[in-house]
């Protein structure tokens, strides 16, 4: 299992609209093969920044499966207009857990 990490820099003043769009988009990603779970958190210090953490069975499930799917186009249409600048996405493999 891998962890996708993205800081989502939402245009200030558009946070409420982003959260509503994310609620609509969440079932799209949750239906993808290889999806495990996700959390979306809002920054306390920078209220227009969000932390998206998604567990996938593999990088390929995210990169080729989800991003290569027709459903991704709907995800992108719902969410990508909120970001400035566009987020950097990285994948992590767990080393330790307490």
Biopython code that builds the backbone (N, CA, C, O; Angstrom):
import numpy as np
from Bio.PDB.StructureBuilder import StructureBuilder

atoms = [
    (1, "UNK", "N", (0.853, -1.177, 0.000)),
    (1, "UNK", "CA", (0.000, 0.000, 0.000)),
    (1, "UNK", "C", (0.894, 1.234, 0.000)),
    (1, "UNK", "O", (1.948, 1.256, 0.635)),
    (2, "UNK", "N", (0.455, 2.252, -0.719)),
    (2, "UNK", "CA", (1.202, 3.511, -0.779)),
    (2, "UNK", "C", (0.284, 4.649, -0.355)),
    (2, "UNK", "O", (-0.940, 4.519, -0.351)),
    (3, "UNK", "N", (0.910, 5.771, 0.003)),
    (3, "UNK", "CA", (0.192, 6.961, 0.426)),
    (3, "UNK", "C", (0.474, 8.086, -0.553)),
    (3, "UNK", "O", (1.624, 8.477, -0.753)),
    (4, "UNK", "N", (-0.575, 8.598, -1.156)),
    (4, "UNK", "CA", (-0.481, 9.793, -1.999)),
    (4, "UNK", "C", (-0.634, 11.001, -1.085)),
    (4, "UNK", "O", (-1.516, 11.030, -0.226)),
    (5, "UNK", "N", (0.228, 11.996, -1.272)),
    (5, "UNK", "CA", (0.239, 13.202, -0.453)),
    (5, "UNK", "C", (0.171, 14.401, -1.388)),
    (5, "UNK", "O", (0.952, 14.509, -2.334)),
    (6, "UNK", "N", (-0.776, 15.309, -1.113)),
    (6, "UNK", "CA", (-0.859, 16.541, -1.901)),
    (6, "UNK", "C", (-1.330, 17.672, -1.006)),
    (6, "UNK", "O", (-2.329, 17.544, -0.298)),
    (7, "UNK", "N", (-0.603, 18.778, -1.042)),
    (7, "UNK", "CA", (-1.067, 20.019, -0.432)),
    (7, "UNK", "C", (-1.856, 20.739, -1.527)),
    (7, "UNK", "O", (-1.323, 21.032, -2.597)),
    (8, "UNK", "N", (-3.125, 21.020, -1.249)),
    (8, "UNK", "CA", (-3.990, 21.645, -2.234)),
    (8, "UNK", "C", (-4.143, 23.128, -1.905)),
    (8, "UNK", "O", (-4.860, 23.482, -0.969)),
    (9, "UNK", "N", (-3.472, 24.006, -2.673)),
    (9, "UNK", "CA", (-3.550, 25.443, -2.413)),
    (9, "UNK", "C", (-4.778, 26.041, -3.097)),
    (9, "UNK", "O", (-4.725, 26.396, -4.275)),
    (10, "UNK", "N", (-5.863, 26.148, -2.372)),
    (10, "UNK", "CA", (-7.121, 26.661, -2.913)),
    (10, "UNK", "C", (-7.060, 28.186, -2.959)),
    (10, "UNK", "O", (-6.536, 28.831, -2.051)),
    (11, "UNK", "N", (-7.598, 28.739, -4.019)),
    (11, "UNK", "CA", (-7.641, 30.192, -4.156)),
    (11, "UNK", "C", (-8.388, 30.770, -2.948)),
    (11, "UNK", "O", (-9.525, 30.384, -2.678)),
    (12, "UNK", "N", (-7.746, 31.698, -2.220)),
    (12, "UNK", "CA", (-8.417, 32.288, -1.050)),
    (12, "UNK", "C", (-9.794, 32.847, -1.404)),
    (12, "UNK", "O", (-9.978, 33.497, -2.433)),
    (13, "UNK", "N", (-10.752, 32.573, -0.520)),
    (13, "UNK", "CA", (-12.122, 33.001, -0.737)),
    (13, "UNK", "C", (-12.986, 31.954, -1.417)),
    (13, "UNK", "O", (-14.203, 32.115, -1.500)),
    (14, "UNK", "N", (-12.369, 30.874, -1.909)),
    (14, "UNK", "CA", (-13.118, 29.832, -2.621)),
    (14, "UNK", "C", (-13.191, 28.531, -1.814)),
    (14, "UNK", "O", (-13.566, 27.488, -2.349)),
    (15, "UNK", "N", (-12.835, 28.594, -0.535)),
    (15, "UNK", "CA", (-12.771, 27.394, 0.294)),
    (15, "UNK", "C", (-14.119, 26.679, 0.412)),
    (15, "UNK", "O", (-14.175, 25.455, 0.290)),
    (16, "UNK", "N", (-15.184, 27.406, 0.643)),
    (16, "UNK", "CA", (-16.503, 26.788, 0.795)),
    (16, "UNK", "C", (-16.926, 26.079, -0.485)),
    (16, "UNK", "O", (-17.451, 24.967, -0.443)),
    (17, "UNK", "N", (-16.695, 26.730, -1.622)),
    (17, "UNK", "CA", (-17.028, 26.109, -2.908)),
    (17, "UNK", "C", (-16.162, 24.874, -3.152)),
    (17, "UNK", "O", (-16.645, 23.861, -3.659)),
    (18, "UNK", "N", (-14.893, 24.960, -2.793)),
    (18, "UNK", "CA", (-14.007, 23.802, -2.945)),
    (18, "UNK", "C", (-14.496, 22.626, -2.119)),
    (18, "UNK", "O", (-14.561, 21.500, -2.613)),
    (19, "UNK", "N", (-14.838, 22.881, -0.869)),
    (19, "UNK", "CA", (-15.300, 21.802, 0.003)),
    (19, "UNK", "C", (-16.571, 21.156, -0.537)),
    (19, "UNK", "O", (-16.730, 19.939, -0.444)),
    (20, "UNK", "N", (-17.470, 21.947, -1.097)),
    (20, "UNK", "CA", (-18.684, 21.392, -1.697)),
    (20, "UNK", "C", (-18.346, 20.561, -2.930)),
    (20, "UNK", "O", (-18.909, 19.484, -3.125)),
    (21, "UNK", "N", (-17.435, 21.050, -3.759)),
    (21, "UNK", "CA", (-17.022, 20.308, -4.952)),
    (21, "UNK", "C", (-16.304, 19.018, -4.564)),
    (21, "UNK", "O", (-16.477, 17.987, -5.215)),
    (22, "UNK", "N", (-15.491, 19.076, -3.496)),
    (22, "UNK", "CA", (-14.793, 17.879, -3.061)),
    (22, "UNK", "C", (-15.788, 16.820, -2.581)),
    (22, "UNK", "O", (-15.611, 15.631, -2.846)),
    (23, "UNK", "N", (-16.824, 17.252, -1.881)),
    (23, "UNK", "CA", (-17.850, 16.308, -1.423)),
    (23, "UNK", "C", (-18.514, 15.611, -2.612)),
    (23, "UNK", "O", (-18.870, 14.436, -2.527)),
    (24, "UNK", "N", (-18.678, 16.327, -3.705)),
    (24, "UNK", "CA", (-19.239, 15.731, -4.923)),
    (24, "UNK", "C", (-18.227, 14.815, -5.615)),
    (24, "UNK", "O", (-18.606, 13.801, -6.201)),
    (25, "UNK", "N", (-16.947, 15.170, -5.547)),
    (25, "UNK", "CA", (-15.899, 14.407, -6.233)),
    (25, "UNK", "C", (-15.466, 13.159, -5.466)),
    (25, "UNK", "O", (-14.990, 12.198, -6.070)),
    (26, "UNK", "N", (-15.625, 13.165, -4.158)),
    (26, "UNK", "CA", (-15.128, 12.059, -3.337)),
    (26, "UNK", "C", (-15.642, 10.680, -3.773)),
    (26, "UNK", "O", (-14.852, 9.737, -3.817)),
    (27, "UNK", "N", (-16.924, 10.525, -4.094)),
    (27, "UNK", "CA", (-17.376, 9.200, -4.539)),
    (27, "UNK", "C", (-16.706, 8.722, -5.837)),
    (27, "UNK", "O", (-16.612, 7.521, -6.088)),
    (28, "UNK", "N", (-16.250, 9.661, -6.647)),
    (28, "UNK", "CA", (-15.569, 9.287, -7.895)),
    (28, "UNK", "C", (-14.288, 8.538, -7.570)),
    (28, "UNK", "O", (-14.077, 7.428, -8.059)),
    (29, "UNK", "N", (-13.431, 9.132, -6.749)),
    (29, "UNK", "CA", (-12.152, 8.497, -6.418)),
    (29, "UNK", "C", (-12.381, 7.231, -5.586)),
    (29, "UNK", "O", (-11.665, 6.242, -5.741)),
    (30, "UNK", "N", (-13.379, 7.271, -4.705)),
    (30, "UNK", "CA", (-13.641, 6.121, -3.832)),
    (30, "UNK", "C", (-14.096, 4.895, -4.614)),
    (30, "UNK", "O", (-13.977, 3.773, -4.122)),
    (31, "UNK", "N", (-14.610, 5.089, -5.810)),
    (31, "UNK", "CA", (-15.080, 3.971, -6.631)),
    (31, "UNK", "C", (-13.982, 3.341, -7.481)),
    (31, "UNK", "O", (-14.224, 2.341, -8.156)),
    (32, "UNK", "N", (-12.789, 3.905, -7.458)),
    (32, "UNK", "CA", (-11.713, 3.434, -8.331)),
    (32, "UNK", "C", (-11.076, 2.147, -7.812)),
    (32, "UNK", "O", (-10.877, 1.990, -6.608)),
    (33, "UNK", "N", (-10.757, 1.226, -8.725)),
    (33, "UNK", "CA", (-10.013, 0.029, -8.311)),
    (33, "UNK", "C", (-8.674, 0.438, -7.697)),
    (33, "UNK", "O", (-7.983, 1.307, -8.228)),
    (34, "UNK", "N", (-8.319, -0.180, -6.600)),
    (34, "UNK", "CA", (-7.058, 0.121, -5.933)),
    (34, "UNK", "C", (-7.148, 1.217, -4.895)),
    (34, "UNK", "O", (-6.197, 1.423, -4.142)),
    (35, "UNK", "N", (-8.268, 1.931, -4.831)),
    (35, "UNK", "CA", (-8.465, 2.957, -3.801)),
    (35, "UNK", "C", (-8.693, 2.250, -2.468)),
    (35, "UNK", "O", (-9.423, 1.262, -2.390)),
    (36, "UNK", "N", (-8.045, 2.780, -1.405)),
    (36, "UNK", "CA", (-8.233, 2.219, -0.067)),
    (36, "UNK", "C", (-9.033, 3.189, 0.797)),
    (36, "UNK", "O", (-10.110, 2.839, 1.279)),
    (37, "UNK", "N", (-8.521, 4.404, 0.999)),
    (37, "UNK", "CA", (-9.222, 5.414, 1.782)),
    (37, "UNK", "C", (-8.573, 6.767, 1.563)),
    (37, "UNK", "O", (-7.524, 6.869, 0.925)),
    (38, "UNK", "N", (-9.209, 7.817, 2.101)),
    (38, "UNK", "CA", (-8.618, 9.151, 1.996)),
    (38, "UNK", "C", (-9.014, 9.984, 3.192)),
    (38, "UNK", "O", (-9.994, 9.700, 3.880)),
    (39, "UNK", "N", (-8.220, 11.027, 3.425)),
    (39, "UNK", "CA", (-8.574, 12.085, 4.359)),
    (39, "UNK", "C", (-8.282, 13.423, 3.685)),
    (39, "UNK", "O", (-7.318, 13.557, 2.930)),
    (40, "UNK", "N", (-9.118, 14.393, 3.966)),
    (40, "UNK", "CA", (-8.901, 15.763, 3.530)),
    (40, "UNK", "C", (-8.914, 16.609, 4.786)),
    (40, "UNK", "O", (-9.886, 16.581, 5.542)),
    (41, "UNK", "N", (-7.848, 17.361, 5.021)),
    (41, "UNK", "CA", (-7.721, 18.208, 6.213)),
    (41, "UNK", "C", (-7.431, 19.635, 5.774)),
    (41, "UNK", "O", (-6.768, 19.870, 4.764)),
    (42, "UNK", "N", (-7.943, 20.586, 6.558)),
    (42, "UNK", "CA", (-7.722, 22.006, 6.280)),
    (42, "UNK", "C", (-6.681, 22.552, 7.235)),
    (42, "UNK", "O", (-6.705, 22.253, 8.429)),
    (43, "UNK", "N", (-5.767, 23.352, 6.709)),
    (43, "UNK", "CA", (-4.715, 23.945, 7.520)),
    (43, "UNK", "C", (-5.273, 24.952, 8.520)),
    (43, "UNK", "O", (-6.153, 25.748, 8.193)),
    (44, "UNK", "N", (-4.759, 24.907, 9.718)),
    (44, "UNK", "CA", (-5.118, 25.886, 10.742)),
    (44, "UNK", "C", (-4.404, 27.207, 10.451)),
    (44, "UNK", "O", (-5.016, 28.275, 10.506)),
    (45, "UNK", "N", (-3.116, 27.130, 10.144)),
    (45, "UNK", "CA", (-2.309, 28.336, 9.916)),
    (45, "UNK", "C", (-2.593, 29.004, 8.569)),
    (45, "UNK", "O", (-2.518, 30.227, 8.451)),
    (46, "UNK", "N", (-2.919, 28.200, 7.558)),
    (46, "UNK", "CA", (-3.179, 28.720, 6.212)),
    (46, "UNK", "C", (-4.522, 28.154, 5.758)),
    (46, "UNK", "O", (-4.551, 27.130, 5.076)),
    (47, "UNK", "N", (-5.635, 28.798, 6.120)),
    (47, "UNK", "CA", (-6.961, 28.218, 5.894)),
    (47, "UNK", "C", (-7.328, 27.921, 4.438)),
    (47, "UNK", "O", (-8.302, 27.213, 4.184)),
    (48, "UNK", "N", (-6.578, 28.440, 3.500)),
    (48, "UNK", "CA", (-6.866, 28.125, 2.100)),
    (48, "UNK", "C", (-6.047, 26.932, 1.603)),
    (48, "UNK", "O", (-6.110, 26.591, 0.422)),
    (49, "UNK", "N", (-5.285, 26.297, 2.487)),
    (49, "UNK", "CA", (-4.497, 25.117, 2.121)),
    (49, "UNK", "C", (-5.125, 23.868, 2.737)),
    (49, "UNK", "O", (-5.546, 23.865, 3.894)),
    (50, "UNK", "N", (-5.173, 22.824, 1.941)),
    (50, "UNK", "CA", (-5.740, 21.546, 2.367)),
    (50, "UNK", "C", (-4.707, 20.445, 2.151)),
    (50, "UNK", "O", (-3.896, 20.510, 1.227)),
    (51, "UNK", "N", (-4.748, 19.445, 3.007)),
    (51, "UNK", "CA", (-3.880, 18.284, 2.892)),
    (51, "UNK", "C", (-4.744, 17.099, 2.475)),
    (51, "UNK", "O", (-5.657, 16.695, 3.196)),
    (52, "UNK", "N", (-4.445, 16.549, 1.304)),
    (52, "UNK", "CA", (-5.133, 15.355, 0.816)),
    (52, "UNK", "C", (-4.192, 14.172, 0.962)),
    (52, "UNK", "O", (-3.082, 14.177, 0.429)),
    (53, "UNK", "N", (-4.645, 13.156, 1.689)),
    (53, "UNK", "CA", (-3.906, 11.911, 1.848)),
    (53, "UNK", "C", (-4.782, 10.785, 1.336)),
    (53, "UNK", "O", (-5.903, 10.601, 1.809)),
    (54, "UNK", "N", (-4.275, 10.028, 0.366)),
    (54, "UNK", "CA", (-5.035, 8.925, -0.219)),
    (54, "UNK", "C", (-4.181, 7.670, -0.170)),
    (54, "UNK", "O", (-3.047, 7.658, -0.647)),
    (55, "UNK", "N", (-4.734, 6.618, 0.409)),
    (55, "UNK", "CA", (-4.076, 5.313, 0.367)),
    (55, "UNK", "C", (-4.549, 4.568, -0.882)),
    (55, "UNK", "O", (-5.745, 4.462, -1.154)),
    (56, "UNK", "N", (-3.573, 4.057, -1.629)),
    (56, "UNK", "CA", (-3.814, 3.255, -2.821)),
    (56, "UNK", "C", (-3.131, 1.907, -2.634)),
    (56, "UNK", "O", (-2.166, 1.793, -1.878)),
    (57, "UNK", "N", (-3.625, 0.905, -3.315)),
    (57, "UNK", "CA", (-2.965, -0.401, -3.289)),
    (57, "UNK", "C", (-1.599, -0.339, -3.964)),
    (57, "UNK", "O", (-0.695, -1.094, -3.607)),
    (58, "UNK", "N", (-1.444, 0.569, -4.949)),
    (58, "UNK", "CA", (-0.176, 0.708, -5.671)),
    (58, "UNK", "C", (-0.120, 2.075, -6.337)),
    (58, "UNK", "O", (-1.144, 2.739, -6.496)),
    (59, "UNK", "N", (1.074, 2.490, -6.723)),
    (59, "UNK", "CA", (1.225, 3.739, -7.488)),
    (59, "UNK", "C", (0.472, 3.611, -8.805)),
    (59, "UNK", "O", (-0.159, 4.564, -9.261)),
    (60, "UNK", "N", (0.540, 2.433, -9.413)),
    (60, "UNK", "CA", (-0.118, 2.211, -10.695)),
    (60, "UNK", "C", (-1.641, 2.392, -10.592)),
    (60, "UNK", "O", (-2.271, 2.900, -11.520)),
    (61, "UNK", "N", (-2.226, 1.975, -9.464)),
    (61, "UNK", "CA", (-3.670, 2.155, -9.283)),
    (61, "UNK", "C", (-4.028, 3.639, -9.348)),
    (61, "UNK", "O", (-5.091, 4.001, -9.853)),
    (62, "UNK", "N", (-3.146, 4.494, -8.839)),
    (62, "UNK", "CA", (-3.381, 5.928, -8.891)),
    (62, "UNK", "C", (-3.016, 6.504, -10.251)),
    (62, "UNK", "O", (-3.846, 7.126, -10.915)),
    (63, "UNK", "N", (-1.773, 6.294, -10.658)),
    (63, "UNK", "CA", (-1.250, 6.949, -11.855)),
    (63, "UNK", "C", (-1.902, 6.449, -13.154)),
    (63, "UNK", "O", (-2.357, 7.257, -13.963)),
    (64, "UNK", "N", (-1.949, 5.145, -13.354)),
    (64, "UNK", "CA", (-2.522, 4.616, -14.586)),
    (64, "UNK", "C", (-4.028, 4.367, -14.446)),
    (64, "UNK", "O", (-4.805, 4.707, -15.338)),
    (65, "UNK", "N", (-4.430, 3.772, -13.316)),
    (65, "UNK", "CA", (-5.836, 3.429, -13.133)),
    (65, "UNK", "C", (-6.728, 4.649, -13.014)),
    (65, "UNK", "O", (-7.550, 4.908, -13.893)),
    (66, "UNK", "N", (-6.574, 5.399, -11.935)),
    (66, "UNK", "CA", (-7.430, 6.566, -11.705)),
    (66, "UNK", "C", (-7.180, 7.657, -12.727)),
    (66, "UNK", "O", (-8.116, 8.112, -13.385)),
    (67, "UNK", "N", (-5.950, 8.079, -12.871)),
    (67, "UNK", "CA", (-5.668, 9.196, -13.787)),
    (67, "UNK", "C", (-5.911, 8.854, -15.247)),
    (67, "UNK", "O", (-6.104, 9.744, -16.075)),
    (68, "UNK", "N", (-5.901, 7.562, -15.563)),
    (68, "UNK", "CA", (-6.168, 7.141, -16.939)),
    (68, "UNK", "C", (-7.627, 6.830, -17.206)),
    (68, "UNK", "O", (-7.982, 6.436, -18.317)),
    (69, "UNK", "N", (-8.469, 6.999, -16.215)),
    (69, "UNK", "CA", (-9.881, 6.619, -16.336)),
    (69, "UNK", "C", (-10.739, 7.770, -16.847)),
    (69, "UNK", "O", (-10.370, 8.933, -16.684)),
    (70, "UNK", "N", (-11.881, 7.462, -17.464)),
    (70, "UNK", "CA", (-12.823, 8.516, -17.848)),
    (70, "UNK", "C", (-13.350, 9.281, -16.633)),
    (70, "UNK", "O", (-13.665, 10.467, -16.734)),
    (71, "UNK", "N", (-13.447, 8.605, -15.491)),
    (71, "UNK", "CA", (-13.936, 9.245, -14.279)),
    (71, "UNK", "C", (-13.014, 10.373, -13.820)),
    (71, "UNK", "O", (-13.467, 11.341, -13.209)),
    (72, "UNK", "N", (-11.726, 10.245, -14.114)),
    (72, "UNK", "CA", (-10.768, 11.283, -13.725)),
    (72, "UNK", "C", (-11.110, 12.618, -14.373)),
    (72, "UNK", "O", (-10.874, 13.673, -13.783)),
    (73, "UNK", "N", (-11.653, 12.580, -15.561)),
    (73, "UNK", "CA", (-12.020, 13.831, -16.242)),
    (73, "UNK", "C", (-13.075, 14.590, -15.433)),
    (73, "UNK", "O", (-13.023, 15.816, -15.344)),
    (74, "UNK", "N", (-14.019, 13.874, -14.851)),
    (74, "UNK", "CA", (-15.042, 14.515, -14.013)),
    (74, "UNK", "C", (-14.405, 15.078, -12.745)),
    (74, "UNK", "O", (-14.712, 16.201, -12.344)),
    (75, "UNK", "N", (-13.506, 14.295, -12.103)),
    (75, "UNK", "CA", (-12.758, 14.742, -10.921)),
    (75, "UNK", "C", (-12.026, 16.048, -11.240)),
    (75, "UNK", "O", (-12.109, 17.029, -10.500)),
    (76, "UNK", "N", (-11.320, 16.028, -12.348)),
    (76, "UNK", "CA", (-10.545, 17.198, -12.761)),
    (76, "UNK", "C", (-11.444, 18.406, -13.004)),
    (76, "UNK", "O", (-11.113, 19.520, -12.598)),
    (77, "UNK", "N", (-12.580, 18.189, -13.665)),
    (77, "UNK", "CA", (-13.506, 19.293, -13.952)),
    (77, "UNK", "C", (-14.068, 19.886, -12.657)),
    (77, "UNK", "O", (-14.281, 21.095, -12.570)),
    (78, "UNK", "N", (-14.305, 19.052, -11.666)),
    (78, "UNK", "CA", (-14.854, 19.523, -10.401)),
    (78, "UNK", "C", (-13.839, 20.298, -9.566)),
    (78, "UNK", "O", (-14.203, 21.274, -8.909)),
    (79, "UNK", "N", (-12.564, 19.879, -9.581)),
    (79, "UNK", "CA", (-11.606, 20.367, -8.588)),
    (79, "UNK", "C", (-10.451, 21.209, -9.103)),
    (79, "UNK", "O", (-10.009, 22.118, -8.401)),
    (80, "UNK", "N", (-9.957, 20.948, -10.275)),
    (80, "UNK", "CA", (-8.697, 21.569, -10.682)),
    (80, "UNK", "C", (-8.761, 23.081, -10.840)),
    (80, "UNK", "O", (-7.720, 23.736, -10.790)),
    (81, "UNK", "N", (-9.929, 23.652, -11.027)),
    (81, "UNK", "CA", (-10.050, 25.105, -11.153)),
    (81, "UNK", "C", (-9.881, 25.864, -9.844)),
    (81, "UNK", "O", (-9.806, 27.093, -9.846)),
    (82, "UNK", "N", (-9.821, 25.150, -8.732)),
    (82, "UNK", "CA", (-9.689, 25.797, -7.422)),
    (82, "UNK", "C", (-8.229, 26.035, -7.021)),
    (82, "UNK", "O", (-7.975, 26.786, -6.080)),
    (83, "UNK", "N", (-7.273, 25.419, -7.705)),
    (83, "UNK", "CA", (-5.883, 25.422, -7.240)),
    (83, "UNK", "C", (-5.055, 26.530, -7.867)),
    (83, "UNK", "O", (-5.115, 26.775, -9.071)),
    (84, "UNK", "N", (-4.269, 27.202, -7.005)),
    (84, "UNK", "CA", (-3.299, 28.206, -7.480)),
    (84, "UNK", "C", (-2.163, 28.281, -6.481)),
    (84, "UNK", "O", (-2.351, 28.814, -5.387)),
    (85, "UNK", "N", (-0.988, 27.766, -6.818)),
    (85, "UNK", "CA", (-0.634, 27.038, -8.037)),
    (85, "UNK", "C", (-1.152, 25.604, -7.994)),
    (85, "UNK", "O", (-1.759, 25.177, -7.012)),
    (86, "UNK", "N", (-0.903, 24.873, -9.072)),
    (86, "UNK", "CA", (-1.349, 23.485, -9.125)),
    (86, "UNK", "C", (-0.551, 22.657, -8.120)),
    (86, "UNK", "O", (0.658, 22.850, -7.994)),
    (87, "UNK", "N", (-1.198, 21.743, -7.403)),
    (87, "UNK", "CA", (-0.511, 20.976, -6.354)),
    (87, "UNK", "C", (0.542, 20.013, -6.895)),
    (87, "UNK", "O", (0.450, 19.515, -8.017)),
    (88, "UNK", "N", (1.535, 19.775, -6.058)),
    (88, "UNK", "CA", (2.529, 18.732, -6.309)),
    (88, "UNK", "C", (2.039, 17.488, -5.587)),
    (88, "UNK", "O", (1.686, 17.546, -4.409)),
    (89, "UNK", "N", (2.018, 16.368, -6.289)),
    (89, "UNK", "CA", (1.569, 15.095, -5.728)),
    (89, "UNK", "C", (2.767, 14.169, -5.609)),
    (89, "UNK", "O", (3.542, 14.015, -6.553)),
    (90, "UNK", "N", (2.912, 13.556, -4.441)),
    (90, "UNK", "CA", (3.991, 12.591, -4.226)),
    (90, "UNK", "C", (3.411, 11.329, -3.617)),
    (90, "UNK", "O", (2.343, 11.347, -3.005)),
    (91, "UNK", "N", (4.142, 10.222, -3.799)),
    (91, "UNK", "CA", (3.740, 8.933, -3.251)),
    (91, "UNK", "C", (4.771, 8.480, -2.220)),
    (91, "UNK", "O", (5.974, 8.666, -2.403)),
    (92, "UNK", "N", (4.281, 7.883, -1.136)),
    (92, "UNK", "CA", (5.143, 7.452, -0.040)),
    (92, "UNK", "C", (4.853, 6.003, 0.309)),
    (92, "UNK", "O", (3.710, 5.548, 0.253)),
    (93, "UNK", "N", (5.909, 5.288, 0.669)),
    (93, "UNK", "CA", (5.808, 3.932, 1.184)),
    (93, "UNK", "C", (6.059, 3.990, 2.692)),
    (93, "UNK", "O", (7.029, 4.600, 3.142)),
    (94, "UNK", "N", (5.180, 3.352, 3.468)),
    (94, "UNK", "CA", (5.287, 3.410, 4.919)),
    (94, "UNK", "C", (6.527, 2.659, 5.408)),
    (94, "UNK", "O", (6.828, 1.560, 4.943)),
    (95, "UNK", "N", (7.238, 3.275, 6.352)),
    (95, "UNK", "CA", (8.435, 2.685, 6.956)),
    (95, "UNK", "C", (8.166, 2.258, 8.393)),
    (95, "UNK", "O", (8.632, 1.205, 8.829)),
    (96, "UNK", "N", (7.419, 3.069, 9.123)),
    (96, "UNK", "CA", (7.154, 2.776, 10.533)),
    (96, "UNK", "C", (5.790, 3.333, 10.914)),
    (96, "UNK", "O", (5.303, 4.288, 10.309)),
    (97, "UNK", "N", (5.181, 2.719, 11.930)),
    (97, "UNK", "CA", (3.895, 3.181, 12.462)),
    (97, "UNK", "C", (3.912, 2.934, 13.959)),
    (97, "UNK", "O", (4.410, 1.904, 14.412)),
    (98, "UNK", "N", (3.369, 3.874, 14.735)),
    (98, "UNK", "CA", (3.308, 3.711, 16.193)),
    (98, "UNK", "C", (1.915, 3.290, 16.605)),
    (98, "UNK", "O", (1.654, 3.100, 17.793)),
]
sb = StructureBuilder()
sb.init_structure("model")
sb.init_model(0)
sb.init_chain("A")
sb.init_seg("    ")
for serial, (resi, resn, name, xyz) in enumerate(atoms, 1):
    if name == "N":
        sb.init_residue(resn, " ", resi, " ")
    sb.init_atom(name, np.array(xyz, "f"), 0.0, 1.0, " ", f" {name:<3s}", serial, name[0])
structure = sb.get_structure()
